[in-house]
Amino acid sequence: MTSPDQYKKKLDELSQRFKLVLEGWERSYIAYKSFPEHPEHKNLFGREQNNMEETTTQLFLLKNSIETSSKKLNETIKNKDRNINRLKGKNKTLNKTAQSIEGSDLGSNQMVKDYGIEYRIWLSSLITHSIGVVLVLYIFHKYH
C-alpha cells in the first residue's frame, strides 16, 4: 500500500506540472485563437492540449488510487475494530472466570487455615492425653 507521504509527493509533482502545463496551454491557446490558420500555433496548441490531457489523466489516476487505498484502509480498520470488539468480549469472560477462580482460591486458603486450626487443636488434645496417660502410668507404676 502506498503511504500518504508518497501520495502527497506525487500530488505535489502533478500540481507543479499542471501549473506549468496550464501556463503553456494558455499561451498556445491565445496564439492559436489569434491566428488559427498558422500551422505552428496549431501544432503547439495540439501538443499543449495533449500535455494538459495527460496531466489531467494522471491526476484522475492518482485520485482513483487514493480512493482505492482509502477504501482498503477503511475495510482494514473495520476488520480490526471487529476483532478488537470480539477480543473485548472474550476479555470480559476471562476476567469473570479469573475473578471466580480468585474467589475460590480465597475460599481454599480459608479452608486450609481452618483445617490448620483444627489440626493444632487435635494435636494439642492428643499431646495432653498422652501426657495424662504417661502420668497415670507413672503414678500407677510408682504406687503399685
N, C-alpha and C positions, 0 to 999 in steps of 0.2 A: 504494500500500500504506500502511496506517495505521501510524504509528510506535508504538513501545512506550509513549512518553510520553502519546500520545493515548489509548491503551488504559487506561493507569493512571489518567488523569484521569477517563475515563468510568466506570471501575470504582469510583473513589473517590466520584463523584457518586451512582452507583447504590447503593453501600454506605450512604452517608449517608441517601439517600432510603428505603432498605429499613428502616433503623433507625427512622426517623420513622413510616413506614407500619406497621411492626410494633407500635410503641407505640400508635398509634391503633387498630389492629386488635385488640390485647389489650383495650383499654378497651371498645371496642364489643362484643367477644365476651362479655366478662364481663357487660356490661349486657344484651345480647341473651339470654344463657343465664339470667340472673336473672329477666328479665321478657320471655319470648318473645312474649307477646301484644301488647305495646306496639308500635305501628307505627313510632314514631320510632326506637326501638332497632333494629328490624328493617331499616329503611331505612339507618340509619347503618352497621350491620354489613354490609349488602349493598354499600354504597359503599366501605367499607374493604376488603372482600373483593375487589372489583374492582381497587382500588389495589394490593393485595397481588399479585394475579394479573398485573397489568400490569407491576409491578416485577420479578416473577419471570420473566415473558416477556422483558423487556429484558435481564435477567441471562443468560438462556439464549441470546438472540441474540448478546450480547457474547461469551459463551463460544464459540459456533459461529464467530463472526468471528475470534476469536483462534486457534482451531484451524485454520481455513482459511488464515489468514495464516501460521501456523506450518508447515503442510504446503507452502505455496508457497515459503516461505523455505528449508525443508529440500530441496526439489527444486532450487531455485536453487543452494544450496550443493553438492549432489551434482553438478550440471552444471559448476559452477566447479571442483570437485575433479577431475572427469574431464578437463576442459580443462587444468588445471594438470599432471596426470599425463601427458597427451599432449604438452604442451609440454616437460616434463622429459625425456621420451624423445627428442624432437626435439633438445633442447639437448645431450644426450649424444652424439647422432650428429654434430651440428655441431661439438662440441668435438673429437671424434675426427678429423673432417675438418680442422679448424683445426690440430690438432697435427701431422697428416701433412703439411699444407702448410708449417707452420713447419719441420718436419724437412727437407722437400725444399728449402726456402728456405736452410736452413743448408748443405745439400749443394751448392746452387747457388753460394752465397757461397764455399765452399771450392774449387769448380771454378774460379771467377773468379780466386781467389788463385793457384791452381796455374797457370792459364794466364798470369797476370801474371808469375809467376816464370819460366816457360818463355820468355815473350816477352823479358824482360830478359836472360836467358841468350843467347837467339838474337841479340838486338840487340847485346850485348857482343861476341859472336863475329863478327858482321858488321862491327862497327866495328874490331875487332882485325885482321880480314882486310883491310879497306880500308886501314888504316894500313900493314899489311905490304905490300900491293900498291903503295901510293904510295911507300914507302921503296925497294922493289925497283926501281920505275920511276925513282926519283930517282937511285939508285946506278947503275943501268944507263945512264941518260942522262948522268950526270956522268962515268963512266969509259969511255964509248964515244964 
